[in-house]
Amino acid sequence: MVEADLPFLESSADPYLRIRYLEAYLKCFGHKFTDETKFRNAHQALALAKEQTAIFR
């Protein structure tokens, strides 16, 4: 996994799988992001995916 993988991780149609991808991404790069925008985007995508799963419950 590389920092540039974020667009691919956000594209999963399954929000539960997207949450797992994004959490792994943030765990892997959380302390060493070179691009602050990607870090913010990953957190926003994770929040959105969690909101989407809350609707399905």
ZABAGU-98360 format. One record per atom (N, C-alpha, C): residue number from 0; residue in one letter; atom name; x negated, y negated, z. Coordinates in pm, 1 decimal, always signed. Example, Ala and Ser with C-alpha at 12.3 -4.5 7.8 and 13.67 -1.06 7.14 Angstrom:
2
ATOM  num  residu  atome         x         y         z
ATOM    0       A      N   -1319.0    +569.0    +780.0
ATOM    0       A     CA   -1230.0    +450.0    +780.0
ATOM    0       A      C   -1320.0    +330.0    +780.0
ATOM    1       S      N   -1285.0    +225.0    +708.0
ATOM    1       S     CA   -1367.0    +106.0    +714.0
ATOM    1       S      C   -1290.0      -3.0    +787.0
***
This chain:
57
ATOM  num  residu  atome         x         y         z
ATOM    0       M      N     -86.0    +116.3      +0.0
ATOM    0       M     CA      +0.0      +0.0      +0.0
ATOM    0       M      C     -90.7    -122.7      +0.0
ATOM    1       V      N     -54.8    -217.8     -85.3
ATOM    1       V     CA    -127.4    -344.4     -91.4
ATOM    1       V      C     -29.0    -458.3     -71.5
ATOM    2       E      N     -80.9    -574.1     -37.4
ATOM    2       E     CA      +3.7    -689.6      -8.8
ATOM    2       E      C     +93.0    -727.7    -126.5
ATOM    3       A      N     +48.3    -701.8    -247.4
ATOM    3       A     CA    +124.8    -736.1    -367.3
ATOM    3       A      C    +243.7    -643.8    -391.4
ATOM    4       D      N    +261.2    -540.1    -311.1
ATOM    4       D     CA    +371.5    -445.1    -328.4
ATOM    4       D      C    +507.0    -499.3    -283.6
ATOM    5       L      N    +511.8    -614.2    -219.8
ATOM    5       L     CA    +635.9    -665.2    -163.0
ATOM    5       L      C    +753.7    -666.3    -260.2
ATOM    6       P      N    +741.8    -713.3    -383.6
ATOM    6       P     CA    +858.6    -711.8    -473.7
ATOM    6       P      C    +915.5    -572.1    -495.9
ATOM    7       F      N    +831.4    -471.7    -497.9
ATOM    7       F     CA    +878.1    -334.3    -518.2
ATOM    7       F      C    +949.1    -282.2    -393.4
ATOM    8       L      N    +902.7    -323.3    -277.1
ATOM    8       L     CA    +963.6    -277.7    -152.2
ATOM    8       L      C   +1100.0    -341.5    -130.7
ATOM    9       E      N   +1120.2    -460.7    -183.3
ATOM    9       E     CA   +1246.8    -531.7    -167.8
ATOM    9       E      C   +1353.4    -481.6    -264.9
ATOM   10       S      N   +1314.9    -405.4    -365.3
ATOM   10       S     CA   +1406.9    -370.5    -472.4
ATOM   10       S      C   +1487.4    -243.1    -449.3
ATOM   11       S      N   +1463.0    -171.6    -341.1
ATOM   11       S     CA   +1535.7     -47.7    -316.3
ATOM   11       S      C   +1685.1     -75.5    -300.6
ATOM   12       A      N   +1767.8      +3.6    -367.3
ATOM   12       A     CA   +1913.2     -14.0    -359.4
ATOM   12       A      C   +1967.4     +32.7    -224.6
ATOM   13       D      N   +1893.6    +116.4    -154.6
ATOM   13       D     CA   +1934.8    +169.1     -25.0
ATOM   13       D      C   +1878.6     +78.3     +85.4
ATOM   14       P      N   +1965.1      +3.9    +155.4
ATOM   14       P     CA   +1913.7     -89.8    +256.6
ATOM   14       P      C   +1840.2     -20.2    +371.1
ATOM   15       Y      N   +1878.6    +102.2    +405.6
ATOM   15       Y     CA   +1809.3    +174.7    +512.4
ATOM   15       Y      C   +1666.2    +209.2    +471.5
ATOM   16       L      N   +1650.8    +250.5    +347.3
ATOM   16       L     CA   +1517.7    +279.8    +295.6
ATOM   16       L      C   +1435.7    +151.6    +283.9
ATOM   17       R      N   +1498.6     +43.5    +240.3
ATOM   17       R     CA   +1430.4     -85.6    +228.9
ATOM   17       R      C   +1379.0    -130.8    +365.9
ATOM   18       I      N   +1458.5    -109.4    +471.3
ATOM   18       I     CA   +1415.4    -145.3    +606.3
ATOM   18       I      C   +1289.5     -66.9    +643.5
ATOM   19       R      N   +1290.8     +62.0    +615.2
ATOM   19       R     CA   +1173.1    +144.1    +646.6
ATOM   19       R      C   +1050.0     +97.2    +569.4
ATOM   20       Y      N   +1066.7     +67.0    +441.1
ATOM   20       Y     CA    +955.6     +16.8    +359.1
ATOM   20       Y      C    +901.6    -114.1    +415.3
ATOM   21       L      N    +992.7    -207.1    +443.4
ATOM   21       L     CA    +950.3    -339.5    +488.5
ATOM   21       L      C    +886.1    -334.4    +626.8
ATOM   22       E      N    +938.5    -250.8    +715.6
ATOM   22       E     CA    +876.7    -237.2    +846.9
ATOM   22       E      C    +735.6    -179.1    +835.2
ATOM   23       A      N    +717.6     -82.1    +747.4
ATOM   23       A     CA    +584.0     -25.3    +725.5
ATOM   23       A      C    +490.8    -130.3    +665.6
ATOM   24       Y      N    +542.2    -207.9    +572.1
ATOM   24       Y     CA    +464.4    -314.4    +508.1
ATOM   24       Y      C    +418.6    -415.4    +612.3
ATOM   25       L      N    +510.9    -460.4    +698.0
ATOM   25       L     CA    +476.0    -559.0    +799.7
ATOM   25       L      C    +380.2    -500.5    +903.0
ATOM   26       K      N    +397.4    -373.1    +935.2
ATOM   26       K     CA    +306.6    -308.9   +1029.2
ATOM   26       K      C    +165.7    -300.7    +970.0
ATOM   27       C      N    +159.6    -270.6    +843.3
ATOM   27       C     CA     +30.5    -255.0    +775.2
ATOM   27       C      C     -42.6    -388.5    +758.9
ATOM   28       F      N     +31.3    -494.1    +726.4
ATOM   28       F     CA     -31.1    -623.0    +695.0
ATOM   28       F      C      -0.6    -733.6    +794.7
ATOM   29       G      N     +72.7    -703.4    +900.1
ATOM   29       G     CA    +117.0    -806.1    +994.3
ATOM   29       G      C      +7.3    -891.5   +1053.8
ATOM   30       H      N    -111.7    -837.1   +1067.4
ATOM   30       H     CA    -220.7    -911.2   +1131.2
ATOM   30       H      C    -323.6    -963.7   +1031.7
ATOM   31       K      N    -304.1    -935.9    +904.5
ATOM   31       K     CA    -407.5    -974.7    +808.2
ATOM   31       K      C    -350.1   -1020.1    +674.5
ATOM   32       F      N    -240.2   -1094.7    +677.0
ATOM   32       F     CA    -184.0   -1146.9    +552.8
ATOM   32       F      C    -275.2   -1254.2    +496.8
ATOM   33       T      N    -297.4   -1250.3    +367.0
ATOM   33       T     CA    -374.8   -1356.6    +301.8
ATOM   33       T      C    -282.4   -1461.4    +243.1
ATOM   34       D      N    -155.6   -1426.5    +225.9
ATOM   34       D     CA     -57.2   -1519.2    +169.6
ATOM   34       D      C     +59.0   -1532.7    +268.3
ATOM   35       E      N     +67.2   -1646.0    +334.2
ATOM   35       E     CA    +171.1   -1670.4    +434.7
ATOM   35       E      C    +311.8   -1659.6    +375.6
ATOM   36       T      N    +327.6   -1694.3    +248.9
ATOM   36       T     CA    +458.2   -1686.3    +183.8
ATOM   36       T      C    +507.3   -1542.4    +177.8
ATOM   37       K      N    +419.1   -1449.3    +145.3
ATOM   37       K     CA    +457.7   -1307.6    +139.8
ATOM   37       K      C    +498.9   -1257.6    +277.9
ATOM   38       F      N    +431.2   -1305.3    +381.5
ATOM   38       F     CA    +464.9   -1267.4    +518.4
ATOM   38       F      C    +605.6   -1315.3    +553.8
ATOM   39       R      N    +635.9   -1441.3    +522.9
ATOM   39       R     CA    +770.4   -1495.4    +548.5
ATOM   39       R      C    +875.2   -1423.6    +464.9
ATOM   40       N      N    +844.3   -1397.8    +338.7
ATOM   40       N     CA    +938.9   -1328.9    +250.6
ATOM   40       N      C    +969.3   -1187.6    +300.6
ATOM   41       A      N    +869.8   -1120.1    +351.4
ATOM   41       A     CA    +890.5    -984.7    +403.6
ATOM   41       A      C    +982.8    -988.8    +525.4
ATOM   42       H      N    +961.6   -1085.0    +613.1
ATOM   42       H     CA   +1049.2   -1097.9    +729.8
ATOM   42       H      C   +1192.1   -1133.5    +689.5
ATOM   43       Q      N   +1207.2   -1221.1    +591.8
ATOM   43       Q     CA   +1340.7   -1258.1    +544.3
ATOM   43       Q      C   +1410.1   -1139.6    +478.6
ATOM   44       A      N   +1337.3   -1063.9    +399.1
ATOM   44       A     CA   +1394.9    -946.2    +333.1
ATOM   44       A      C   +1435.9    -841.9    +436.1
ATOM   45       L      N   +1357.5    -826.6    +540.1
ATOM   45       L     CA   +1390.6    -731.7    +646.3
ATOM   45       L      C   +1517.4    -775.4    +719.6
ATOM   46       A      N   +1527.2    -903.1    +751.3
ATOM   46       A     CA   +1647.1    -954.5    +818.6
ATOM   46       A      C   +1770.5    -934.7    +731.9
ATOM   47       L      N   +1758.7    -960.6    +602.8
ATOM   47       L     CA   +1870.8    -943.2    +510.6
ATOM   47       L      C   +1913.3    -796.3    +503.4
ATOM   48       A      N   +1817.7    -707.0    +494.4
ATOM   48       A     CA   +1849.8    -564.1    +487.9
ATOM   48       A      C   +1919.5    -518.7    +616.0
ATOM   49       K      N   +1875.5    -570.2    +729.4
ATOM   49       K     CA   +1939.2    -533.9    +856.0
ATOM   49       K      C   +2082.0    -588.5    +862.4
ATOM   50       E      N   +2103.6    -707.6    +808.4
ATOM   50       E     CA   +2239.2    -762.8    +801.6
ATOM   50       E      C   +2327.7    -675.7    +713.4
ATOM   51       Q      N   +2273.7    -630.1    +601.4
ATOM   51       Q     CA   +2351.0    -546.7    +509.4
ATOM   51       Q      C   +2389.9    -414.6    +574.6
ATOM   52       T      N   +2302.0    -356.3    +653.9
ATOM   52       T     CA   +2335.8    -230.4    +718.7
ATOM   52       T      C   +2438.7    -252.4    +829.9
ATOM   53       A      N   +2437.7    -368.7    +891.1
ATOM   53       A     CA   +2536.4    -399.5    +995.0
ATOM   53       A      C   +2677.2    -405.8    +937.0
ATOM   54       I      N   +2689.2    -447.7    +813.5
ATOM   54       I     CA   +2819.5    -454.5    +744.8
ATOM   54       I      C   +2874.8    -315.3    +723.2
ATOM   55       F      N   +2787.7    -217.0    +697.8
ATOM   55       F     CA   +2831.0     -79.9    +668.4
ATOM   55       F      C   +2871.8      -2.7    +793.0
ATOM   56       R      N   +2838.6     -51.8    +909.7
ATOM   56       R     CA   +2870.1     +21.7   +1034.2
ATOM   56       R      C   +3012.0      +7.2   +1075.2
***
